[in-house]
């Protein structure tokens, strides 16, 4: 009997030692806090050079970490660009390698859950309810749609079994609802596990509703529309009369666009306050020093630039997004101009947490850039929209090919000399067009894009407008 007790004591000691080792590993792993916005353009943070917008909390986060000034989405498969963007975010895959409702792919949060993380989300999920339950193990209020009024957004409770109830009108402004739910999670999260928390806001997507006091921060007459503001787009890009473009009359006028910009900035300033509450809760939890905080968004928006309103194009104002990363192992107050993708974040956090990145993840880890903002992980990015726009961008040049109803348009921009993408150099530099077209075709192969640009009718206007 005594020998049996001795054996059990040894087993118990082994188990406790194993638990101790697991807890020691967990204590070294960083938490991940991802804050994601909807339709936020890359240049809408004061600390990154926009003196017109008020974002003190995002400025605070930028000072804590590294700001990526050239972060991109890869594109969209329908007018609802955010569906494909969120798909690539959650899988780390290229646009041609995954599907919008994520039926089978390894998912970013699920990978962390398998490694012992407590995973939680609230806010917008636009990739199908079943995949939401597969991605996370817990959550707060959830919005399963694409857009809605912030003052009565239909939300439902997170359902671990994937059987989500019909949405009910929220009793608070959506930005407050989702930010406060995240604050509550940070206060009560399991103390014995690292966490992966995802707050997906619906702002600043239209309809844009912010409290009047916040709107009054901005005088429309003083808002700069940018050098690329135009009354109308110079040619038919295939999407001139879709829903987003009908939000303002034609031709665009400065007073109308300034009112849109005022509401847009107000929504961003209002979500900035919510981000501040989340950062305060993280600081109060004692977890700030071991938490990777990531702030980014699903796509940009034109709002009058190039005569457009929406994001259904490949100009920088629509394919570039804000990206701030702060936390352990991240340089503070740094600015990184290297070309980055949203779907790099999956591999990046795996690297920072010491986890193996699942097979099939296409994105590159940005970890080298978090230590050295002068480094880079790629020389170019591939851009795509539906089946009639394709593009490729290097640090200096951008090539965009459009085939709309049989009319082929080639755009070539020298971004060093023309960052607003106003002067088309395609006719003047045919050798550059040829060089970048070859790079574009190579990117198509890597990204799983089967569109054959050698065929004269490759712009078939397929897909759907969501």
N, C-alpha and C positions, 0 to 999 in steps of 0.2 A: 504493500500500500504506500509505503514511504517512497519507494522508487517511482510509483505512478505519480505521486504528488510532485516529485522532483522533475519528472518528464513534463508534466503540465506547466510547472513553473518555468521550465526552459522554453516551452512553446509560447507561453504568455510573454515571457521576456522578449522572444523573437518578434512576436506580433507587435508589442509596444515599440520595439526598436524600429520595426518597419514603419509603424505609424509616425514615429518621430522623424525618420528619414523623409517620409512623404510630406510631413508638415514643414520640414526644413526646405525641401524643394519648392513647395508651394510659397513659402515665405520669400523665396528668391525670384519667383516668377512675377512679372509685372501684370497688374490689372490692365484692362482695355476699356476705355470709355469713348465711344464713338457718337459724335453729335453730327447729324446729317440734315441739311436744309434742302429746300425744294425750289429750283429755278434761281439760285443765287449766282450772279455773275462773279467772275474772278476778281474784279476791281472794286469790290464793295466793302472794303475794310480800311478804316482810316490809317492804320499803322503801315499799310502797304502802299501808301501814296495817294489816297483819295481824301483830300481835305474837306470835301463837302459832306461826307457822311459821318455820323456820330456812332462809333462802335467801341466804347471804352473797355468793355469786357473782352471782346475779341482782340483788342490791342493788348490787353493784359495777358491773354493766352499767347499771342505772338511773341511777347517779351520773354515768356517762359520757355519757348522752344524755337523750332525752325519753321519758317514760312516758305512754302513752295510757290514760286511765282509763275511757273509754267506746268501746272497740273491739268490733265486733259481727261475727257471721256473719249471713248473710241467712236461713239456715234449712236444711231438709233435705227431700229428696224420698222418703226411706224412713227406717226406724228407724236405719239406719247413717248418721247425720247427717254423719259425717266424710267420706263419699264426695262428697256435694255440696259440702261446705265446701272440700275439697281441689281439686275441680273449679273452683270459683270463684277460689280462690287462684291456680291455674296459668294461668287464662285472663283473669282480671280482669273477667269478665262476670257479669251478673246471673243469678239462678237459672233464669229461663226462657229464657236465651239460649245455653246450652251444655249439653252432654250429659256423663254421668258418666264415660265412657271416652274422652273428648277425641279423637274421630277426626280432626277437621278444623281445630280452632281454632288460631290463633296462640298458642303457649305462651310463658310468661314466660322460662324459661331459654333456649329456642331463639332468642328474640329477642336475647338477649345473646350467644349463640354466633355468630349472624350478624353481630354487631358486633365480633367478634374476641375474645370472652371464652372462657377455658377453663371449661367447665361440668362440674360433678361433683356426684354425690349419693350418699347412703347412707341406709338406714333404710326406713321404711314408705312404700309406694306403693300406693294403693288405687283407682287409676283405670285399670287394665288395663295389661298388660305392653307392648303395642305403643306406647302413648303415652309410656311411660317412655323407651324408646329414642329416640323422636322429640324428647323434651324435653331430654335430656342427652346429652353425647358421651362421658362417662366416669363411673365410679362405683366404689363399694366394695360391701360386703355389702348385699343388698337383701331386704326382706320384702314379698312381694306380697299378703299376706293382710290381714285386718282386725284380728285379735286373736290372742294366743297367750301361753303362759307365757314370761316373760322369761328363764328359765334353760334353755330349750330351744326357742327361737323358730326356726321353719324359715326359713333364709335361703339365698340363692343369690348367685352373683357377678353383677355388672353385665354385661349382654350388649349391646354396641352395635348388633348386628343384630336385637335384639328377641327372640331365641330363648333365653329364660331356662330354665336347667335346673331340675329339681324341687328344692325346698328341702331342705336338710339341717339337722339340729339344730345350733344355734350352740353353740360350746364356751365361751362366756362369757355373762355377764348381758347382755341386749340393750342396756341403757343404756351399759355399758362398751364393748361391741362397736362401737356406732355412734359414740360420742364419741371413742374411740381411733382409729377409722378416719378421722375428720375431722381429728384431730390429725396423723395420719400424712400426710394430703393436704396440710395447711398447711405441713408441713416439706419436701415434695418437689414442690410445685406448679410448673408452668412459670414460670420467672423472667421471661420476656419477654412475658407476657400478663396482663391483669387476669383475675380469676376470679369465677365465680358458684358458690358451694358451698352445698349444701343438706343439712342433717343432720336427718332426720325421725325423732324418737324415738317409741317405743311407750308410754312412761310418760307419765302415771300411769294409763293404761287398765287395767282389770281383765283378768285376775287380777293383783292388786297384790303384787309380790314385791320386797322391799328387804332388805338384810342386817339381821340382828337388832340390830346395834349402832346402825343408823340408826333402826330402829323404836323403840329404847329412848330415843331423844331425846324421845319424846312419851308423856305419861301420859294415857291416854284419859279418865280421870275429870276432867281439867282442861280438856278441849277444849270450846270454845264452839260449840254447834250453830247459832247464829244465831237471830234473832228469828222467822224464818219456818218454823222446824221445826214439823212437824205429824205426828201419828200416821198420818193418812190425808189424801189429797187431798179437798177438800170436794165434788167432783162428778166425774162420769165425763168425762175429757178424751179418751177414745178410745184411750189407750195405758196403761191401768193394770195390765195383766197381760202385758206383753211381757218379753223376756229381762232387760233392765236392771232393771225393777221387781221382778223375782223374786229379785234378789240379796240382799234382806233380807225377813224375814217381815212380815206384816201383823197388827195395826197396827205402825207403826214405833215402836221404843222408844229412849230416849236411850242406854242402854248399848250396844245393837247398832250404832247409827249412829256412836257415838264410836269404836268399834273400826274401822269402815270409814274414818272420818276419819283415824284414826291411820295406817292403812296408806297412805291417799291422801297425807297429808303426808310420810310417810317416803319414798315413791317420788319426790315432788317434791324433797325434800332430797337424795336420792341423785342425781337427774339434775342438780341444782344443782352437785354436785361435778364431774360430767362437763362441764358448761358452763364451770366454772372452768378445767379442763384445756384446753379449746378456746381460751378467752381467753388463757391463758398462752402457748399455741403461737402464737397470732396476734401477741401482743406480741413473742415471740422472733423471729418472722419479719421484723420490721421493717415490717410492713404495717398495723399497727393504725390509724395516723393516716389511711390512705387506704382504709379498709374500712368500709362500711356494715354494721353488725351488727344483725340483726333477730331478735328473739325473740318468738314468739307461739305460738298453738295452734289446733287445729281447731274446738273447741267447749268449752262449759263442762259442768257436771254438777250435779245437784240434791243428792245425798247427804243426803237427809232433809228438805231444805227443801220446803215445801208438801206434805209427805208423799210426795215422789217420790224416786227414786234416780237416774234417767237424765237424758238430754239431749233427750228427745222432747217438748219443750214450748217455750213462748215466754217464760217467765220470764227475768229478767236472769241468774240463776245459770246458765242453760243457753245463752243466746245471746251473752253477753259473754265476751271472752277477754282474756288479758294481751297487751299489745303494748309492747315496748321497742325503740327505735331509737337507735343511737349511731353516730357516725362524722363524717366531714367535712361541714361545713355544718349540723350538728345542734346545737341548744342543749343545754348540759350541765345535768344536774340539774333539768330542767324537768318539769312535770306539765301535761298537756293534757287537758281535759275535753271537747273537741269530739267530735262524733259521727263515728266512722270505721268503715270496713269492712275486713275482711281483703283483699277484692279491690281495695282501693285501692293495695296494695303494688306491683303491677305498674307502674302509671302513676307511682307515687312514685319508684321506683328508676330508671325511664327518665328522669324529669326530673332526678334527681340526677346521672345519668351522661351527660346531654346526648344521649340517644337519642330518636328519634321513637317515640311510643307507637303501636302498631299500630291500624289501624282496627278497630272492633268492641269494643275494651276499654271497658267501662262505668264502671269505678272511677275515682274522682277522685284526682289527685295530692295527697298530704299534704305536699308540699314546703313550702307556705306555713306549715304548722303546725310544721315542724321549725325554722323560723327564729323564729316568733312563736307561742308556745303559746296565746295568747289569740285567735288567728284561728279561723275555721271554714270548712269546705268544703261543708256541707249543714245543713239545718234539721231533717231527720228521717231515719229509717231504716225500711225495709220488712222485715217478718219473715214467714216462711212455714214451715209444716210439713205435708207430705203434702197431701191435698186437703180437710182438715177443720179446719185452723187457719190464720188469717191475722192479722197484727198490724201496727201502725205505732207508732213511738215518736218523740216529739219530745224536746227537752231536759227538758221538765217532765212530759209525759203519755204514757201508753201505752194503746192500745186493742187488745184481743185479741178476735177473733170465733171461736167454735168451733161447729161443727155436727156433732154426734155422734149417729148413728142417728136423725136427724130432730129432735133436741133442740138448739135454738140457745141458746148462752150468750154473753153480752157482758160483758167485763171492762174496766173503766176505772180506771186508777190515776193518782194525783197523786204523781209520783216525788219531788217536792221535799218534800212532807209525809209521804210513805209510801214510802221507798226499798225496803222489804222486800216491797212489793206484797201487802199484807194486806187493805186496805180497798177493796172494789169500789164505785165511785161511779157506775156506769152508770145505775142507777135514779134517782139524785139529779141527774144532769147530762145530760139527753137532748140538749141543744143541743151540748154538747161531743162526745157520741157521734156526732151527725150530722156535725159538722165534721171529726172525725178519720176517719169512714167515707169521706167524700169524698176526703180525702187518701190513704187506703188504696187506694181504687179508682184514683186517679191513679197511685200507685206501681205498682199491678198492671200498668197500661199500659206504664209505663217499663221494668219488670222482665221483661216478656214472660210474665206470669202470666195464663193464659187462664181461670182459674176465675171463673165468673159468680156473684158474691155476691148478685145480685138474685133468683136462683132458690132456692126454698125447700129444694130437695134438694141444695144445692151440696156438702154434706159427705157424699160417697159412700163414704168409707173405701176409696178406690182405692189404687194403689201397692202396695209390698211391704214386709214387715218383714225386714230383712237381719240 
